[in-house]
Amino acid sequence: MNSTTTKKTTSGTKEGPIRCIFFCEFHHTAGPIISCQIPENYISKELFDSISVYIITKAELQKSTITITLEDYKVLGFPVKIDNKNYARNAFYFNLCFVCDSDARTVQYESVVMKFSEYLTSMEVESSFLSSGKSNAKLSPILRKVLEDLNTRGECALTEGPIATHLKVCQIRSDPDAVLDHQVPVFVKELPPHQWDLTTQQVTPYIDGFNHIARIAALSDVDNNLVKACVQNLVYYGVVSLVPLFQYGNIYSTTPKLRSLAHDTDLQKRCLQEVARSHRQNPNLRDVFRTYSAMTRGTTIKDLCTRFNMTNLKINERKLVQFGMLEGLIRRVHKYPIVLGESAGLQKVFTGNFNVDEICCATGVTSQQLEEKLERDQNVILLWK
């Protein structure tokens, strides 16, 4: 059996429930022991003895989250030492541990284990709650409540005695990509009631699903970099998603996911409600599907509006594109200008590294002005991707 211990959680491959919570301590005559665990006997005495040196640790690792990865389990703990001359060895050592599957992620439980341990420390200092010799009977209902509540609701309120605390499992997300000037933030869920910072309060009124970052900065009179940081924070919390800037000259292409619109009734219902020109009457699903299917390379949104009378079809073309992008039904086909030979003026950004949206936002040139310039300039070729 191999085991490793680190101060930081070893990353797992999946989300998983807490299988067991146990409380262990250093007994002045028996040494390291498990005083209480839920479910009982989940961690055997033999297994605990083999890893106890990592759980009841030396001073250097105390007040640090410690993870021990075994063949079948992953044990997350937060060793604590309370110094007091009233204890048999002038100190009380304990560790409150969560046990998960060996391949499960545990980083989301680190702050919970730490806060739970601090709660028990306060209880011990206040009333000798842990060291009184009756910790098993008093701790069992608490551990059971924490185990059940965290696994079912992701949070738990503890109100034992005069001290109260609230435990909550926070979802750990990867950092979102950097936000660019030409991207458009779209609310994908209602902004939760929260004491948001001043920048967020200034910026969010201008997030309408069509204003790009540079325009939001101008309208809100907030520094561009602050707007980017604000929007990136909202993306991190899943409140906002980013889509390309909508223009009638844009070209989109369908993705394989469009097939799901033909049979997913929930997706169909949400789609018709979102893309409707009026809340009073939804468009026909066949018309919506036909319009999406016509999005191919070389066909602009303006072309589609000419071919299909969107007003008669009761379809809002802006919302149609927005919904398709958010759901992955379509993707934007960008245009990258490349100058052949020497470049001058605006041509210096025609390197093939910047698309038309980025160039417009960076230079202040309108899309129409840039399109006209590209059409006249015979030294420029266009790369679509």
C-alpha positions in Angstrom: 0.0 0.0 0.0 1.4 3.3 -1.0 0.7 6.5 0.8 1.8 10.1 0.2 1.2 13.2 2.3 1.3 16.8 1.2 0.3 20.1 2.6 -1.8 20.8 -0.5 -4.5 18.5 -1.7 -3.5 16.0 -4.3 -5.7 16.7 -7.3 -8.3 14.1 -8.1 -10.1 13.3 -11.3 -13.7 13.6 -10.2 -16.1 15.1 -7.8 -17.1 12.7 -5.1 -19.0 12.5 -1.7 -17.5 12.4 1.7 -17.5 8.7 2.6 -16.5 9.1 6.3 -15.7 11.7 8.9 -13.5 10.6 11.9 -12.1 12.4 14.9 -8.7 11.2 16.2 -6.5 12.3 19.1 -3.3 11.6 20.8 -4.1 9.7 24.0 -1.4 10.2 26.7 -1.1 6.4 27.3 -2.6 4.7 24.2 -1.1 7.1 21.6 -2.9 8.0 18.4 -6.5 6.7 18.4 -9.8 7.2 16.6 -12.2 8.5 19.2 -15.2 8.8 16.9 -16.1 8.1 13.3 -19.2 8.1 11.1 -19.9 5.5 9.8 -18.4 3.3 12.5 -15.4 1.1 11.7 -15.2 2.6 8.2 -11.4 3.1 8.8 -10.0 0.0 10.5 -7.6 0.2 13.4 -4.9 -1.4 11.3 -5.3 1.1 8.5 -5.3 4.0 10.9 -2.2 2.8 12.7 -0.3 2.6 9.4 -1.0 6.3 8.6 -1.3 7.8 12.1 2.2 9.3 12.0 0.9 11.5 9.1 -2.4 12.4 10.9 -1.1 13.2 14.4 1.8 15.1 13.1 4.8 17.1 14.2 4.6 20.8 14.9 5.8 21.8 11.4 2.6 20.4 9.8 0.1 21.6 12.4 -2.6 24.1 11.3 -2.1 22.9 7.7 -4.4 20.9 5.5 -2.9 17.5 5.0 -3.9 14.9 2.4 -3.0 11.2 2.5 -3.7 9.3 -0.7 -4.1 5.5 -0.2 -5.0 2.7 -2.6 -8.8 3.0 -1.8 -9.1 6.2 0.2 -8.0 9.8 0.3 -7.9 11.3 3.9 -8.0 15.0 4.3 -7.2 16.5 7.7 -6.2 19.6 9.7 -4.0 18.6 12.7 -4.3 20.9 15.7 -2.3 21.2 18.9 -3.8 23.1 21.9 -1.2 24.0 24.6 -2.4 24.0 28.2 -0.8 22.8 31.4 -4.1 21.1 32.4 -3.5 18.4 29.8 -1.6 15.2 30.7 1.3 16.2 28.4 0.8 19.9 28.5 -0.9 19.8 25.1 -3.9 18.3 23.4 -3.4 16.9 19.9 -6.3 16.1 17.6 -7.3 15.9 13.9 -10.7 16.0 12.3 -10.5 14.1 9.0 -12.7 13.7 5.9 -12.4 10.4 3.9 -13.2 10.3 0.2 -12.5 7.9 -2.7 -8.8 7.8 -3.7 -9.5 9.3 -7.1 -11.8 12.0 -5.9 -11.1 15.8 -5.8 -10.8 17.0 -2.2 -9.6 20.6 -2.7 -13.2 21.9 -2.3 -13.3 20.4 1.2 -10.1 22.0 2.5 -11.7 25.2 3.8 -14.5 23.1 5.4 -12.1 20.9 7.3 -10.2 23.9 8.5 -13.3 25.7 9.7 -14.8 22.6 11.3 -11.5 22.1 13.2 -11.4 25.7 14.3 -15.0 25.2 15.6 -14.0 22.1 17.6 -11.0 24.0 18.9 -13.2 26.8 20.2 -15.5 24.3 21.8 -12.6 22.6 23.5 -11.1 25.8 24.8 -14.5 26.9 26.0 -15.7 23.7 27.8 -13.2 20.9 27.3 -15.7 19.5 24.7 -13.2 17.1 23.2 -11.0 16.0 26.0 -13.6 15.4 28.7 -13.6 11.6 28.0 -17.1 11.7 26.5 -16.2 13.0 23.1 -17.6 10.0 21.3 -21.2 10.4 22.6 -21.2 14.2 22.0 -19.4 14.1 18.6 -21.3 11.3 16.9 -24.5 13.3 16.2 -22.4 16.3 15.0 -20.3 14.3 12.6 -23.4 12.5 11.3 -25.1 15.8 10.7 -22.1 17.3 8.9 -21.6 14.2 6.7 -25.3 14.0 5.7 -25.8 17.8 5.1 -22.6 18.3 3.2 -23.3 15.4 0.9 -26.9 16.3 0.2 -26.9 20.1 0.4 -23.3 21.2 0.3 -23.7 23.1 3.6 -24.3 22.6 7.3 -25.1 24.9 10.2 -23.7 23.9 13.6 -25.2 25.4 16.8 -23.9 23.1 19.5 -23.5 25.0 22.8 -22.7 28.7 22.9 -20.7 28.6 19.6 -22.2 28.5 16.1 -20.7 28.2 12.7 -21.7 27.5 9.1 -19.9 25.1 6.9 -20.2 25.3 3.1 -18.6 23.4 0.3 -17.4 25.9 -2.3 -17.1 24.8 -5.9 -13.6 25.2 -7.2 -13.5 26.4 -10.8 -10.6 26.8 -13.1 -9.6 30.4 -13.9 -11.4 31.7 -17.0 -9.5 33.0 -20.0 -8.6 36.6 -20.2 -11.5 38.9 -21.4 -10.9 40.7 -24.7 -12.2 44.1 -25.8 -14.3 42.8 -28.6 -16.1 40.1 -26.6 -19.7 40.5 -25.4 -20.8 39.5 -21.9 -24.2 37.8 -21.6 -26.1 37.1 -18.4 -26.8 33.3 -18.3 -28.4 33.5 -14.9 -29.8 36.2 -12.6 -27.2 38.2 -10.7 -27.5 36.8 -7.2 -28.2 39.2 -4.3 -24.8 40.1 -3.0 -22.9 43.1 -1.8 -21.0 43.5 -5.1 -18.1 45.9 -5.3 -18.6 49.4 -6.8 -17.1 48.5 -10.2 -19.6 45.6 -10.6 -22.5 47.8 -9.7 -21.4 50.4 -12.3 -20.7 47.8 -15.0 -23.6 45.4 -14.8 -26.4 47.8 -16.0 -24.6 47.9 -19.4 -24.4 44.2 -19.9 -27.3 43.6 -22.3 -25.9 40.8 -24.4 -24.9 43.1 -27.3 -22.5 45.7 -25.8 -18.8 44.6 -26.1 -16.3 45.2 -23.4 -14.8 48.4 -24.9 -18.3 49.9 -25.3 -19.3 48.9 -21.7 -16.2 50.7 -20.4 -17.1 53.9 -22.3 -20.8 53.8 -21.3 -20.0 53.1 -17.6 -17.1 55.5 -17.4 -15.0 52.7 -15.9 -11.4 51.9 -16.8 -11.2 49.2 -19.5 -9.0 46.9 -17.5 -11.3 47.2 -14.5 -14.3 46.2 -16.7 -12.4 43.2 -17.9 -11.5 42.1 -14.4 -15.1 42.6 -13.3 -16.5 40.5 -16.2 -13.9 37.8 -15.7 -15.0 37.6 -12.1 -18.6 37.2 -13.2 -17.6 34.5 -15.7 -15.8 32.7 -12.9 -19.0 32.5 -10.8 -21.0 31.3 -13.8 -23.2 34.5 -13.9 -21.9 35.6 -17.3 -20.8 34.0 -20.6 -18.9 35.6 -23.4 -20.0 35.6 -27.1 -18.6 37.3 -30.2 -19.8 40.8 -31.1 -23.0 40.6 -33.2 -22.9 42.2 -36.7 -25.0 41.6 -39.7 -21.8 40.9 -41.7 -20.9 38.0 -39.4 -20.7 34.5 -40.6 -21.6 31.5 -38.5 -21.3 27.7 -39.0 -23.4 25.0 -37.4 -21.9 22.5 -35.0 -22.9 18.8 -34.5 -24.8 19.8 -31.4 -27.5 21.3 -33.6 -28.9 17.8 -34.0 -30.0 17.9 -30.4 -32.4 20.7 -31.2 -34.4 18.2 -33.2 -35.2 15.9 -30.3 -34.4 17.6 -27.0 -37.8 19.0 -25.9 -36.4 21.1 -23.1 -33.8 22.7 -25.4 -36.6 23.4 -28.0 -38.8 25.1 -25.4 -36.0 27.3 -24.2 -34.9 28.1 -27.7 -38.3 29.2 -28.9 -38.8 31.4 -25.8 -35.4 33.0 -26.2 -35.4 33.7 -29.9 -39.0 35.0 -30.2 -39.4 38.5 -31.5 -42.3 39.0 -29.1 -43.0 37.4 -25.7 -46.6 37.0 -26.8 -46.0 34.5 -29.6 -43.2 32.0 -30.2 -41.9 31.2 -33.6 -42.2 27.8 -35.3 -39.5 25.3 -34.4 -39.2 24.2 -38.1 -38.4 27.8 -39.1 -35.9 28.2 -36.3 -34.1 24.9 -37.2 -34.2 25.8 -40.9 -32.6 29.2 -40.2 -29.8 27.7 -38.1 -29.2 25.0 -40.8 -28.7 27.8 -43.4 -25.8 29.2 -41.4 -22.8 28.1 -43.5 -19.5 29.5 -44.6 -19.9 32.4 -47.0 -23.4 33.3 -45.7 -23.8 36.4 -43.6 -26.6 37.2 -41.2 -27.6 39.9 -43.6 -27.9 37.3 -46.3 -30.1 35.1 -44.0 -32.3 38.1 -43.2 -32.8 38.7 -46.9 -33.5 35.1 -47.7 -35.9 34.5 -44.7 -38.2 37.3 -43.5 -37.3 37.2 -39.8 -40.2 39.5 -38.9 -42.8 37.2 -40.5 -41.1 34.2 -38.9 -41.4 35.9 -35.5 -37.6 35.4 -35.0 -35.3 37.9 -33.4 -32.0 37.3 -35.4 -29.8 38.8 -32.6 -31.3 36.5 -30.0 -31.2 33.6 -32.4 -27.4 34.0 -32.8 -26.9 34.7 -29.1 -28.8 31.5 -28.1 -27.0 29.4 -30.7 -23.6 30.6 -29.5 -24.4 30.1 -25.8 -25.8 26.5 -26.4 -23.0 25.6 -28.8 -25.4 25.1 -31.7 -23.4 27.4 -33.9 -19.9 28.9 -33.9 -18.5 32.1 -35.3 -16.4 32.0 -38.4 -13.9 34.9 -38.0 -12.2 36.9 -40.8 -8.4 37.5 -40.5 -6.9 40.0 -42.9 -3.3 39.4 -44.1 -1.3 42.0 -46.1 1.0 40.8 -48.8 4.3 42.8 -49.0 5.1 45.9 -47.0 2.5 47.4 -44.7 1.7 50.9 -43.7 -0.9 52.6 -41.4 -3.8 50.3 -40.6 -2.2 47.5 -42.7 0.3 46.9 -39.9 -2.3 44.9 -37.9 -3.2 42.8 -41.0 -0.9 40.0 -39.9 -3.3 37.1 -39.7 -3.1 37.2 -35.9 -6.1 39.5 -35.4 -9.6 39.1 -36.6 -11.9 41.9 -37.8 -13.6 42.3 -34.5 -10.3 42.7 -32.6 -9.0 45.3 -35.2 -12.2 47.4 -35.0 -12.1 47.5 -31.2 -8.4 48.2 -31.0 -8.3 51.0 -33.7 -11.8 52.6 -33.3 -12.5 51.9 -37.0 -16.1 50.8 -37.6 -16.8 47.4 -39.1 -18.3 49.0 -42.2 -15.2 51.3 -42.7 -12.9 48.3 -42.3 -14.9 46.1 -44.7 -14.8 48.8 -47.3 -11.0 49.2 -46.9 -10.4 45.5 -47.1 -12.5 45.2 -50.3 -10.6 48.0 -52.0 -7.1 46.9 -50.9 -5.8 44.4 -53.5 -2.7 43.6 -51.3 -4.9 42.1 -48.6 -6.2 38.5 -48.6 -8.7 37.2 -46.1 -8.4 34.0 -44.0 -11.6 32.5 -42.7 -11.5 30.2 -39.7 
